[in-house]
């Protein structure tokens, strides 16, 4: 994990595919027990038997600390509920994860619980690797526990097989101290954004802190932002569903506006500076008031305190929903990003223990928030109450996740390309959007490439489950 940017694709650059909830400083969980003796379920329903856990330790900090935290939040609470289950945990290199898991699954082996991501889970489901949790979800009332969109995303080929285990959104962060000093308010539409950007530039302030030299594919986050802000979630939904093409004028307008804003120097001072700006410089400029705003995801809330109010800095940060940038696009929309999924192996010999673990995972909200406080982990996409949150958790963090939950219930949700698009289209966006910004690829050709990627994903049945939006 990069200390300067805990982004959704930069936790060792593979965690979007493998991380599960309560990530424990980047730790990834595998429950490996397919080759172990079958679990015993007594006549009274007592679950027992061995359950071994693989996890990838944090890429920074003492390995022993990572193991200790993993056990404290991922193992001990479960064992207290199921004392007859014997759990052992073994660290596994994150570099080997994507190599070992597909091979094991193809051989009919592998872990009892399969952590992955939406696109990978879709392919695993198509291959028959995942256990159908539909009946269990109904029995254990997951409909009241998981957020509506999360439950909808859990289905693979009509079966509930891959519920999400982390979630994030995209928001507008701003330097609160700078805004108060100048009497500014967060923008609420295209006109107010452009007026504010002009005032900032007149004072020598870059409107948006930005730079992708530390992580080139990070530009896709801005594509996600502008698709939601300009085209709107309803258009994105229809494109994913195949009702309209990605060459629709609304998507052309979204990419064109992003390009225009780069040409005006809104992001990082312009494309040339953007491509050469590293994360530490970007965050320092934002915290020092040299840049006024920053478009990014929930994961930044664990990074910003390293710059705001630190090392002599006295500024404060705040956040606001992404502003709509086109007529008819609703406000207070939260694009949804899934950090990982969890599934039970269809070939597992210990499904009782694996299913029990998942039921615990989606029920123990107090442990979930205790892990958030201790490790900076992201919460599960489940309902929670204020009493679940321990003292000491940044109220801005809690407020953002409460806002996401409220929006989820109301249907005020949007889409992120790394969660809701197929891998082909998502990879095309990440690898080609910079060409639009440096004028080597036209907007028209870029959206044609998106459509080509989408068609290939659809033909390969690689489009992740599509959740509904009310916007």
C-alpha positions in Angstrom: 0.0 0.0 0.0 1.3 3.4 -0.8 1.3 5.5 2.3 0.5 8.7 0.3 -2.5 7.4 -1.5 -4.8 4.7 -0.2 -6.7 4.5 -3.5 -9.0 1.7 -4.6 -6.6 0.2 -7.0 -3.4 0.9 -5.3 -3.5 -1.3 -2.3 -0.7 -3.4 -3.8 -2.6 -2.7 -7.1 -4.5 -5.9 -6.8 -6.7 -5.4 -3.8 -9.8 -4.4 -5.8 -9.8 -8.0 -6.9 -9.0 -9.7 -3.6 -9.6 -7.5 -0.6 -12.5 -8.2 1.8 -14.0 -6.2 4.5 -12.1 -4.9 7.5 -9.0 -4.9 5.3 -6.7 -4.6 8.3 -4.0 -2.4 6.9 -4.3 -4.1 3.5 -4.7 -7.6 4.8 -6.7 -10.0 2.6 -8.6 -12.9 3.9 -8.9 -16.4 2.5 -10.6 -19.2 4.5 -8.9 -22.3 3.1 -10.5 -25.5 4.2 -11.5 -27.4 1.1 -8.9 -30.1 1.7 -9.6 -30.3 5.4 -12.0 -32.8 7.0 -15.6 -32.0 6.7 -17.1 -29.8 9.4 -19.4 -31.5 11.9 -22.9 -30.1 12.4 -24.6 -31.8 15.4 -28.2 -32.6 15.7 -28.5 -29.3 17.7 -27.0 -27.4 14.8 -23.6 -26.9 16.5 -20.9 -26.2 13.9 -17.5 -27.6 14.4 -14.4 -28.6 12.6 -11.2 -27.0 11.3 -11.2 -23.8 9.3 -7.8 -22.4 8.1 -7.3 -18.8 7.1 -4.9 -17.4 4.6 -4.2 -13.7 4.7 -1.9 -11.3 3.0 -0.1 -9.2 5.6 0.2 -5.5 5.3 2.8 -4.2 2.9 4.0 -1.7 5.5 4.5 -1.9 9.3 5.6 -4.9 11.4 4.4 -8.2 10.2 3.6 -9.3 13.7 1.3 -6.3 14.2 -0.6 -7.2 11.1 -1.1 -10.8 12.2 -2.2 -9.6 15.7 -4.8 -7.2 14.3 -6.0 -9.8 11.8 -6.6 -12.3 14.5 -8.3 -9.7 16.8 -10.9 -8.5 14.3 -11.2 -11.4 11.8 -10.8 -14.5 13.9 -11.4 -14.0 17.6 -15.0 -12.6 17.4 -16.1 -15.4 15.1 -14.6 -18.1 17.3 -16.4 -16.7 20.3 -19.6 -17.4 18.5 -18.4 -20.8 17.2 -16.0 -22.2 19.8 -16.1 -25.7 18.2 -14.6 -24.3 15.0 -10.8 -24.5 15.0 -9.3 -21.6 13.1 -5.7 -21.3 12.0 -4.3 -18.4 10.0 -1.4 -18.3 7.6 0.1 -15.3 5.9 0.3 -15.6 2.0 2.1 -13.2 -0.2 -0.3 -10.9 -2.1 1.9 -11.4 -5.2 1.0 -15.1 -5.3 -2.7 -14.7 -4.6 -4.0 -14.2 -8.1 -1.8 -17.1 -9.3 -2.8 -19.6 -6.7 -6.5 -19.1 -6.4 -7.6 -19.6 -10.0 -5.5 -22.7 -10.3 -6.8 -24.2 -7.1 -10.4 -23.5 -8.1 -10.0 -25.0 -11.5 -8.7 -28.2 -9.8 -11.8 -28.4 -7.6 -9.9 -27.3 -4.6 -9.1 -23.8 -3.1 -10.4 -22.0 0.0 -13.8 -22.5 1.6 -14.4 -18.7 1.2 -13.4 -17.0 -2.0 -12.6 -13.2 -1.7 -12.4 -11.4 -5.1 -14.0 -8.5 -6.9 -17.1 -8.0 -8.9 -15.7 -8.7 -12.3 -13.6 -11.7 -11.1 -16.6 -13.1 -9.1 -18.7 -12.9 -12.2 -16.2 -15.1 -14.1 -15.9 -17.5 -11.1 -19.7 -17.8 -11.0 -19.9 -18.6 -14.7 -17.3 -21.3 -14.1 -19.4 -22.9 -11.4 -17.0 -22.2 -8.5 -19.4 -20.3 -6.2 -21.9 -21.7 -3.8 -25.5 -20.5 -4.0 -26.3 -18.5 -0.8 -29.9 -17.5 -1.8 -31.6 -19.8 0.8 -29.1 -18.8 3.6 -29.6 -15.1 2.8 -33.4 -15.5 3.1 -33.1 -17.5 6.3 -30.8 -14.9 7.9 -32.7 -11.9 6.6 -29.8 -10.4 4.6 -32.4 -8.1 2.9 -32.5 -6.1 6.1 -28.8 -6.2 6.7 -27.2 -5.4 3.4 -27.8 -2.2 1.6 -30.3 -2.5 -1.3 -27.7 -2.1 -4.1 -25.3 -4.4 -2.3 -27.8 -7.2 -2.2 -28.6 -6.6 -5.9 -24.9 -6.8 -6.7 -24.6 -10.2 -4.9 -26.3 -12.1 -7.7 -24.3 -13.9 -10.3 -26.3 -15.6 -13.1 -29.5 -15.3 -10.9 -27.9 -16.8 -7.8 -26.8 -15.0 -4.7 -23.1 -15.9 -4.8 -20.9 -12.9 -4.3 -22.0 -10.2 -1.7 -19.8 -7.1 -1.5 -17.6 -6.7 1.5 -16.3 -3.2 1.3 -17.7 0.0 -0.3 -16.7 3.5 -1.1 -17.9 6.5 -3.0 -16.6 9.5 -4.9 -16.9 13.0 -3.4 -15.6 16.5 -3.6 -13.0 17.3 -0.8 -12.2 20.9 -0.1 -9.9 22.9 2.0 -12.3 24.2 4.6 -9.9 26.7 6.1 -9.2 28.2 2.6 -12.9 28.3 1.8 -13.9 30.1 5.0 -11.1 32.6 4.6 -12.4 33.5 1.1 -16.1 33.2 1.8 -16.4 30.3 -0.7 -19.0 27.5 -0.7 -18.6 24.1 -2.4 -20.0 24.2 -6.0 -23.5 22.9 -6.6 -23.6 23.0 -10.4 -21.6 23.8 -13.5 -21.9 27.5 -13.2 -20.9 27.8 -9.6 -18.0 25.4 -10.2 -16.6 27.5 -13.1 -17.1 30.7 -11.2 -15.3 29.4 -8.2 -12.5 28.0 -10.3 -12.1 31.3 -11.9 -11.8 33.1 -8.6 -9.3 30.6 -7.4 -7.1 30.9 -10.5 -7.3 34.7 -10.1 -5.7 34.3 -6.7 -3.0 31.9 -8.0 -4.8 28.8 -6.6 -5.2 25.6 -8.5 -8.9 24.7 -8.4 -8.4 21.0 -8.1 -5.3 19.2 -6.6 -4.5 16.5 -9.1 -1.7 14.3 -10.4 -1.2 10.8 -11.6 2.5 10.3 -11.7 2.3 8.0 -8.7 -0.5 5.9 -10.2 -1.2 6.5 -13.9 -4.6 4.7 -13.9 -6.0 7.1 -11.3 -7.4 9.3 -14.1 -10.2 6.8 -14.4 -11.6 8.2 -11.1 -12.2 11.5 -12.9 -13.9 9.7 -15.8 -16.2 8.1 -13.2 -16.9 11.5 -11.6 -17.7 13.2 -14.9 -19.9 10.3 -16.2 -22.0 10.6 -13.1 -22.0 14.4 -13.0 -22.6 15.1 -16.6 -24.4 12.1 -18.1 -26.0 11.0 -14.8 -26.5 7.7 -13.2 -29.7 6.8 -15.2 -27.7 7.1 -18.5 -24.9 5.0 -17.1 -27.4 2.4 -16.0 -28.9 2.2 -19.4 -25.6 1.9 -21.1 -24.5 -1.0 -18.8 -27.9 -2.6 -19.5 -27.3 -2.3 -23.2 -30.2 0.1 -23.8 -28.0 2.9 -25.2 -24.5 2.9 -26.6 -21.5 4.4 -24.9 -21.3 6.7 -27.9 -24.4 8.5 -26.7 -24.1 12.3 -26.7 -24.4 12.4 -22.9 -21.1 10.5 -22.5 -19.4 12.5 -25.3 -20.3 15.6 -23.3 -19.0 14.1 -20.1 -15.5 13.3 -21.5 -15.4 16.6 -23.4 -16.1 18.6 -20.3 -13.4 16.8 -18.4 -11.0 17.5 -21.3 -12.1 21.2 -21.3 -11.4 21.6 -17.6 -7.9 20.1 -18.1 -7.3 22.5 -20.9 -8.3 25.4 -18.6 -5.9 24.2 -16.0 -8.5 23.3 -13.4 -6.9 20.0 -12.6 -3.3 20.2 -11.3 -2.6 23.3 -13.4 -3.1 21.4 -16.7 -2.3 18.0 -18.3 1.5 18.6 -18.5 1.7 19.3 -14.7 -0.9 16.6 -13.9 1.2 13.9 -15.6 4.3 14.8 -13.6 2.8 15.4 -10.1 3.4 12.8 -7.5 1.0 12.0 -4.6 2.9 13.8 -1.8 3.1 17.0 -3.9 -0.6 16.8 -4.7 -1.7 16.4 -1.1 0.7 19.0 0.2 -0.7 21.5 -2.3 -4.2 20.7 -1.2 -3.4 21.0 2.5 -1.4 24.2 2.1 -4.1 25.9 0.3 -2.3 26.0 -3.0 -5.1 23.9 -4.4 -8.7 24.4 -3.3 -10.5 21.1 -4.0 -9.9 17.5 -4.7 -12.1 14.9 -6.4 -11.5 11.4 -5.1 -12.9 8.6 -3.1 -13.7 7.6 0.5 -10.2 6.0 0.9 -8.6 9.4 1.0 -10.1 10.1 4.5 -7.3 8.0 5.9 -4.6 9.9 3.9 -5.7 13.5 4.4 -4.9 13.6 8.2 -1.2 13.0 7.3 -1.2 16.4 5.6 -4.0 18.5 7.2 -3.2 19.5 10.8 0.2 17.7 10.6 3.8 18.9 10.6 2.8 22.5 11.4 -0.2 22.6 9.0 -3.3 24.1 10.7 -5.8 23.8 7.9 -8.9 21.6 8.0 -10.6 19.6 5.2 -14.2 18.8 4.6 -16.2 17.0 1.9 -19.4 17.5 -0.1 -21.3 15.4 -2.7 -20.2 15.7 -6.3 -22.0 18.6 -8.0 -24.2 17.9 -11.0 -22.6 19.5 -14.1 -25.4 19.3 -16.6 -29.2 20.1 -16.7 -31.4 17.2 -15.5 -28.6 15.5 -13.5 -29.7 15.2 -9.9 -27.7 16.4 -6.9 -26.5 14.4 -3.9 -25.5 11.4 -5.9 -23.0 8.9 -4.5 -21.3 6.7 -7.1 -20.7 3.3 -5.5 -17.4 1.4 -5.5 -17.1 -2.1 -4.2 -13.8 -3.0 -2.6 -14.2 -6.7 -2.8 -16.7 -9.6 -2.6 -16.9 -12.8 -0.6 -18.2 -16.2 -1.8 -18.4 -19.7 -0.5 -16.6 -22.3 -2.6 -19.0 -24.6 -4.3 -16.6 -27.5 -3.8 -16.0 -26.8 -0.1 -16.2 -29.6 2.4 -16.9 -27.1 5.1 -19.7 -25.0 3.8 -21.5 -24.9 7.2 -18.5 -23.1 8.8 -18.0 -20.9 5.7 -21.6 -19.8 5.6 -21.6 -19.2 9.4 -18.6 -16.9 8.9 -20.4 -14.9 6.3 -23.5 -14.6 8.5 -21.3 -13.3 11.3 -19.5 -10.9 8.9 -22.8 -9.2 7.9 -24.1 -9.0 11.5 -21.3 -7.9 13.8 -21.5 -4.1 13.3 -19.6 -3.3 16.5 -16.6 -5.3 15.5 -16.7 -3.8 12.0 -16.5 -0.3 13.4 -13.9 -1.2 16.0 -11.8 -2.5 13.1 -12.4 0.8 11.2 -11.1 2.7 14.1 -8.1 0.5 14.8 -7.0 -0.2 11.2 -8.5 2.3 8.8 -10.5 -0.5 7.2 -13.5 0.3 5.2 -16.9 -0.8 6.5 -19.2 -3.4 5.1 -22.2 -2.3 3.0 -24.6 -3.0 5.8 -26.9 -1.0 8.0 -25.5 0.4 11.2 -26.5 2.7 14.0 -24.7 5.5 15.7 -24.2 3.4 18.8 -22.1 0.9 16.8 -19.4 3.6 16.2 -16.8 3.8 19.0 -15.6 7.2 20.2 -12.5 8.4 18.3 -13.7 7.7 14.8 -13.5 10.9 12.7 -17.1 12.2 12.5 -16.4 13.2 8.9 -15.8 9.6 8.1 -19.0 8.4 9.9 -21.0 11.2 8.2 -19.8 10.2 4.7 -20.7 6.5 5.2 -24.1 7.5 6.8 -24.7 9.7 3.7 -23.9 6.7 1.4 -26.3 4.5 3.4 -29.1 7.1 3.3 -28.5 7.5 -0.4 -28.6 3.8 -0.9 -32.0 3.5 0.6 -33.3 6.4 -1.4 -31.7 5.1 -4.7 -29.5 8.2 -5.0 -26.6 6.2 -6.2 -24.3 6.2 -9.2 -21.7 3.9 -10.7 -17.9 3.5 -10.8 -16.1 2.0 -13.7 -13.9 -0.4 -11.7 -17.0 -1.8 -10.0 -19.9 -1.8 -12.5 -18.1 -2.0 -15.8 -16.7 -5.1 -17.4 -12.9 -5.6 -17.2 -12.4 -4.9 -20.9 -14.2 -1.5 -20.8 -12.7 -0.5 -17.5 -9.1 -1.3 -18.7 -9.7 0.6 -21.9 -10.8 3.7 -19.9 -7.8 3.5 -17.5 -5.3 3.0 -20.2 -6.5 5.5 -22.7 -8.1 8.5 -21.0 -4.7 10.2 -20.6 -4.5 10.2 -24.4 -7.6 12.4 -24.5 -6.1 14.8 -22.1 -2.9 15.2 -24.0 -4.8 15.5 -27.3 -3.5 12.3 -28.9 -7.0 10.7 -28.9 -10.2 12.4 -29.8 -13.2 12.2 -27.5 -15.3 10.6 -30.2 -12.7 7.8 -30.7 -12.4 7.4 -26.9 -16.1 6.7 -26.4 -16.1 4.4 -29.4 -13.4 2.4 -27.6 -15.6 2.3 -24.5 -18.3 0.8 -26.6 -16.0 -1.8 -28.2 -14.8 -2.8 -24.7 -18.4 -3.1 -23.5 -19.5 -5.3 -26.4 -16.6 -7.6 -25.7 -17.4 -7.8 -22.0 -21.1 -8.5 -22.8 -20.2 -11.2 -25.3 -18.0 -12.8 -22.7 -20.7 -12.5 -19.9 -18.2 -10.4 -17.9 -20.5 -7.5 -17.0 -20.9 -7.4 -13.1 -24.4 -7.5 -11.6 -26.2 -4.2 -12.2 -27.9 -2.5 -9.3 -30.7 0.0 -9.7 -30.5 3.7 -9.4 -33.4 6.0 -8.7 -31.7 9.0 -10.2 
